[in-house]
Amino acid sequence: MKTCKKIIAVALVLMLAMAVMAPSAFAADYPTKGIYAINPWGAGGGTDNCLRAFCAALEKQLGQTITVDNLTGASGVIGHEAIADADPDGYTIGMITWELSSYVPQDMSEYTYENYIPICRVNTDAAAITVNTKWAADNNVTDLDSFVAYCKDHPGEVTMGGSSSGSVWHVGGGYLMNEAGIDIKMITYQDGAASAAKAAAQGEITGVTISAAEARSFVESGDLTMLAIMSAERNPVFPDVPTCEEQGYDNCIWGTWRGIAVPLGVDDDVVAALETACAAAIEDPDFVEFMANAGQTISYLNGEDFAAFLAQEEENVPVAMASVGLIEEEEAA
């Protein structure tokens, strides 16, 4: 009887030890099967192209197939919530985007960056302050300072286009107003930034606050003039266009962003494995070439730095949204 009790006791201890060790053992073998990646946006768009290219690079590091699924709807809310609500086993990842920062202020979702474990930021596309070339010549606007001076002398007269209401480029106009201390009128284009760029090129509006890539064709044709990049660094496609910071506007940084995240509760070792794989994938030559050809900027941040960036976005976005009338000022406080 004593022998039986001792055997049972030893068995229980072993079972408990195995239970405690299971997560680490699981993490050490990760991944042992294919991974599912959620994209909150439609097939063929900028986020979709970026995610698929990055997953192709990530597959080389993890040794498993990554299947991308587009879970669209409700301005990205459905896909973003699906990433956060997924089983936290490390086999569902997703690409979160700028719009996540705008949901709570607009009462579209209760989810924020705190509902995820950020793995890495992959990409940013900065806004550019771009104006009609003829208008600029007629009004002696040659750089950001002269543009801001004109806006201050003509409050509310300058019309700048973004894309749809509440989009990153629409809100970017509000951010510009706050940082430069100017009053401009933002014009929205529900069918996207391409229509805004065309309207600016034709002189229907003064300019645009869309990405440099989206304004590129009209800048190259000479119809639009790019005055500044709202980024910490110059755009390699437009190396002669200075940043806002270079022109004396230190905090005038705005643009869309995309990054990889997983649900809360994923094992720490799995998170570490994903971070390591992402850090290598970001330098994959095929991925680098794809992003360059697509005109998309690689802007890598590790998980910790990405989390800090997201926290700052949560403060910046509501203030900019209030500037363009999307929410009340007291809601932005």
Helices and strands as residue ranges (DSSP letters): H 2-29, E 35-39, H 46-62, E 66-70, G 74-76, H 77-85, E 92-97, H 100-103, G 113-115, E 116-126, E 128-132, H 133-138, H 144-153, E 159-161, H 168-180, E 185-187, H 193-201, E 207-208, H 212-221, E 224-229, G 245-247, E 255-263, H 268-281, H 285-294, E 297-302, H 303-323, H 329-332
